[in-house]
């Protein structure tokens, strides 16, 4: 396992499980979203609902299935910051083992213009502090 600065638990809900008894592959993106929301609240100090960001990209590599009864955590980090982009790397873990790795990019946007905007200084400071 790689060193991640943040980790949060997610609940496996009955509706997450497909007819084979595994968490459906599409649900992994929801687990990432839950981890992003927790990270923004805990580290950045703002809810994703209030943050002016959009998801620009999402990539998931599946390693092994998640069973319905397993404990799931999502570890994450921001490897670098762009001017307006927040790349995030994740590791979805079940019972301490890697189930998937993922990468997303959030982009800060100006609500009025819909164009990218600089990452707020307060966010940048909190993220940098978490990375160190």
C-alpha positions in Angstrom: 0.0 0.0 0.0 1.1 3.5 -0.8 1.2 6.4 1.7 -2.1 8.4 1.6 -2.7 11.4 3.7 -6.4 10.9 4.3 -8.7 7.9 4.9 -12.4 7.5 5.5 -14.8 4.6 6.0 -17.7 4.0 3.6 -20.8 1.8 4.2 -21.6 -1.0 1.9 -25.4 -0.7 1.4 -27.6 -3.5 0.3 -28.4 -1.7 -3.0 -24.6 -1.5 -3.8 -24.5 -5.3 -4.2 -25.3 -7.0 -7.5 -26.8 -10.4 -8.2 -23.3 -12.1 -7.8 -23.0 -10.8 -4.2 -20.3 -8.2 -5.1 -20.4 -4.4 -5.0 -21.4 -3.3 -8.5 -18.5 -1.8 -10.3 -20.4 1.5 -10.9 -20.8 2.0 -7.1 -17.0 2.4 -6.8 -17.4 5.9 -8.3 -20.0 6.7 -5.5 -17.5 5.5 -2.9 -14.9 7.9 -4.4 -17.5 10.7 -4.3 -18.2 10.0 -0.6 -14.5 10.1 0.1 -14.1 13.4 -1.7 -17.0 14.9 0.2 -15.5 13.8 3.5 -12.0 15.1 2.5 -13.5 18.5 1.5 -15.4 18.8 4.8 -12.5 17.5 7.0 -9.5 19.1 5.2 -10.7 21.9 3.0 -13.4 23.1 5.4 -16.2 23.3 2.8 -18.9 20.8 1.5 -18.6 19.8 -2.1 -22.2 21.1 -2.4 -20.9 24.6 -1.6 -17.6 24.2 -3.4 -17.6 25.6 -7.0 -16.0 22.5 -8.5 -16.8 20.0 -11.2 -15.5 16.5 -11.8 -13.4 16.7 -15.0 -12.2 13.1 -15.1 -12.5 9.8 -13.4 -10.4 6.6 -13.9 -10.8 3.4 -11.9 -8.7 0.3 -12.0 -10.4 -2.7 -10.4 -8.1 -5.1 -8.5 -10.6 -7.5 -6.7 -14.3 -7.6 -5.9 -15.8 -6.1 -2.8 -18.0 -8.6 -1.0 -21.2 -7.4 0.8 -20.0 -8.1 4.3 -16.5 -6.5 4.0 -15.4 -3.3 5.7 -14.5 -0.6 3.1 -12.3 2.4 3.4 -11.1 4.9 0.9 -7.6 6.3 1.2 -6.8 9.4 -0.8 -4.3 12.1 -1.5 -3.7 15.1 -3.7 -0.3 14.5 -5.4 0.0 18.1 -6.8 -2.1 21.1 -7.2 -2.7 22.9 -10.5 -3.9 26.5 -10.9 -7.5 25.4 -10.9 -7.3 21.6 -10.8 -7.2 19.3 -7.9 -6.0 15.8 -9.0 -6.9 13.1 -6.5 -5.5 9.6 -6.1 -7.4 6.9 -4.3 -7.2 3.4 -3.0 -10.4 1.6 -2.1 -9.6 -1.0 0.5 -11.5 -4.0 1.8 -10.4 -5.5 5.1 -7.0 -3.7 4.6 -6.4 -5.0 1.0 -6.6 -3.0 -2.2 -9.8 -3.5 -4.1 -9.4 -0.7 -6.6 -7.2 2.3 -7.4 -8.6 5.5 -8.9 -7.8 9.0 -10.0 -10.1 12.0 -10.4 -9.6 15.6 -11.3 -11.8 18.3 -9.8 -11.7 21.7 -11.4 -12.6 24.9 -9.6 -15.1 26.9 -11.7 -16.5 30.4 -11.7 -20.3 29.9 -11.4 -21.1 33.0 -13.4 -18.9 32.2 -16.4 -18.6 28.4 -16.2 -14.8 28.8 -16.8 -12.0 27.5 -14.6 -11.0 29.7 -11.7 -8.0 29.6 -9.4 -8.0 27.4 -6.3 -8.9 29.6 -3.4 -5.8 30.4 -1.2 -7.5 29.1 1.9 -8.1 25.7 0.2 -4.6 25.6 -1.2 -3.1 26.3 2.3 -5.2 23.5 4.0 -4.5 21.0 1.3 -0.8 21.7 1.4 -0.8 21.4 5.2 -2.6 18.0 4.8 0.0 16.8 2.3 2.9 17.6 4.6 
